Amino acid sequence: MKRVPVILLVLWCCLPWDGRAQDEIYRMELGSGVGGSFYLGDANSKPFAHLGAMGSVVARYIFNPRMAIKGNLALGRISGDTGNIFFPVDAGSGDVEGGRPGSARFKRNVIDLGAQFEFNFWGYGAGHGYEGFSRVTPYMLIGAGVTLAPKPVKADMGFNIPVGVGVKFKLRPRLNVGLEWSVRFTTTDRLDVSDINGVILQDPYGVKSGGFKNKDCYSFTMLSVTYDMFPKCVNCNNIKYVF
């Protein structure tokens, strides 16, 4: 009995596609995604360490089968722990040992609001209206956004530049599944606020930073499901894509 839902899903995906849907293109996609998040900074230097959960609302405006703009509102959980890493509590003391050793760890949420330009390596689509294009394509993205880290210790906000890669698959004519990995490079160095003593790990080694240099960043790995909306008939509008 446990295999019945899986078998039904496979059969549903293999059913012939609706002919009318094949003759249409769509202006937008709307859906959501879930996955994992991690942070890179003074309290963690290993990718995919201290993984937390994340979720996002996703909206995508489709320019053509190769290009789109995606907007997101995401919530992720990040954490870090200096552990065995040497962390000086008095980096500016001038001590020959580099300062007195300390420790720091934290857990907090980050809210991410942004937009990314996506470029599909292959034309993405299905049906007669997309003749010559593929139901699956890898893509890359780059964009801009805002990061908000609420309390408990001290709220912080900064801009971010997301960079990433992914793959999209058209499960049905209007149903899309995507897997995406991106890194958000931020302008703030105050995401890692210690839960132990409230210390903000901002330049803990006395190394000054500016712009995006020596700042905190975080990553999202997301599995998303979106649905095509606002159809536009290719035949009626005489739309052609040339690549």
N, C-alpha and C positions, 0 to 999 in steps of 0.2 A: 504493500500500500504506500510505503514511503516513496517509491519510485514513480508513482502515478503523476504527481505535479511536474516532475522533471520531464517525463515522457510527453505530457500535454504541452509543455512549453516548447520542446523541440519540434513537435508536430505543428504547432501554431506558427513557429518561425519559418517552417518549410512550406506552408500553404502558399498558393499562388497569390501574388500581389494584386491589389485592386487596380484595374486598368486606368480608371480616371485619375487616381493619385499619381500614376506614372507620368501623366501629361502635365503635372503642375510642379512649379517650384514654390518655395516658401520664403517669406521675408524674415521670419524670426524663429528662434527656438526658445523654449522656456522649460526649466526643470530644476533639479536639485542634485547635490552630490554629497557623498560622505567619504571619509578616509582617515588618514593619520597626519600628524603634524609634529615637527621637532624644531628646536631652536639651536643656533650656532652663535656662540659668544664667549665671554669670559668664564662661564660656568659649564660650558660643553663645547668640545671641539670635534666630536665624532658624529658624522652624518647618521641619521636614523637612530641615534641613542636618545633615551628619555622620551619615547614616543607618546603622544597624546592623541585624543580624538578630535576630529574637525567635521564641520558640516557647512554647506553653502547653498544659497539660492543662485541659480545661473540663468542668465538671459543672453542670447546671442543674436545679433543682427547680421544677416547674411548679405554681403555685397554680391558675391558670385560664388561658383563652386570652389574657388581657390582662396577666397579671402572673407574674413568675418571679424566683427568686433564683439567681444564677450564682456559682459558686466557681471560682477559677483558681489555678494554680501556674505562674508564667511565668518564663522566663529571657530577658533582653534584653541587647544590647550597646549601650553608650552611649559617646560620645566628644565632645570639644570642643577648640577651639584658639583662643586669644585673637587670634592673627594680627595684623591691623592695629589691633585695639582697644587703646586705651591701658590698660595694666595696671600700677599702681604697686606696687613691691615694698616700699615703706615708706610706706603710706598715713597712718600716724600721726605722721609726721616733722614736720609743720607747714610743709613746703616750699611756697613760693608757687606752684611749678609743679605741685603735687599729688603730688610724690614722684618717685623715679627710675623710669623705664619698664622694664618687664620683659616676659616672655612665659611662657605656660603652655599645655600641651596634655596630654590624657589619653585613655586608653581603658580601660574596665573593664566588668565584668558587673554587672547588678542582678538580684536574685531578688525576685519579687513574689508575695506570698500574700495573697489577699483575697476579698471577696464583694461583689457588686453587686445592687441591686434593679433589675429591668428592667420598664419599662412599654411595652407594645405599643400603638401608635396604633390598630391594627385588631386585632380578634380573630384570633388565629393558630391555624390548624388546617386540617383537610381531612376530607371524608367526611360521612356522615349524622350522626355524633355531633357534628360541628362545623358543622351546617347554618347558613348565613348568615355563616360566617367565611372568612377569606382565607388562601391559601397563601403570600402574601408580606405583610410588614408592616415599616414602619420602627419603631424603638424608641429610647428614651433610657434612660440608666443613671446611677446614683449609688451609691456604696458606701463601704467602708473597707477598709484593708489594711495590710500591713507590708512595708517595703522593706529588703532586706539587700544591701549592697554589699561583697562579700568583698575580700580583698587582691588586687593585689600590694602596694600602698603602705601603706594603712591601712584596715581594715575599718570599716564604718559601718552604722548601722541607724536607721530612723525609721518613723513612721506615714505613711500616705498616704490621700488622698481622691480616688478615681477619678470622673471625670465624662466622659460620652461619648454618642455616638449610633451607630446601626447599622441594618442591614436584614437580615431573615431571609427565607429562601425554602425552602419544603418541596419538595425535589426529588422525593422519594417519600413515601409515607405515614409512614415512620419515619425518613427521612433528611433532615437539615436542613443548609443551607449558609448561613453568615452572614458579613457584612463589617462590621467595627466599628472605630471610631476613638475613642480615649479618652486623656485626659491625667491623669496621676497627680501631684497636688499634694502634696509631701512636707513633713515637719516638719524636715528636715535641710538644712543648707547646706554639707555636707561630701562630696557626691558627686564634685565636681570636684577631684581631687587631681592635681597636675601630675606628669607623668612626667619632666619635665626636672630639677626640683630638689626634688621631694617637697613643695612648698608646697601647702597646702590653701587653696583660694580661698574662704575664709569671711570675709565682709565685707571684700573687698579694697580697697574705697573708703572704709572707715571708717564705713559706714552700718549702724547696728545694726538688728537684726531680731528678731521674736518671733512665735510661733505659726507660721502659714503665710506670713507677710509676708517678702518678699525671700529666700525659700528656693528650693532647686532643685526642678525637676519634670522628668518625662519622659513620653513618649507612646508608645502602642502602636497600630499599624494592623494589624489581624489578620483573616485569612481563616480561618474555622473550618468544620469538618464534625463534626456530632454525630448520634448515633443514639438514637431514642426507646427507653426501657426501662420495665419494670414496668407493663404495660398494666392499665387499669381499664375494665371494660365499662360504658358509659354506660347501656345499657338495663337491665342487671342491677342497677346501683346507683341507678338513677333520678336521675342527676345532671343538673341544669339550670343553665345560666349565663344570667343576665339582665343586660344592659348597656343 
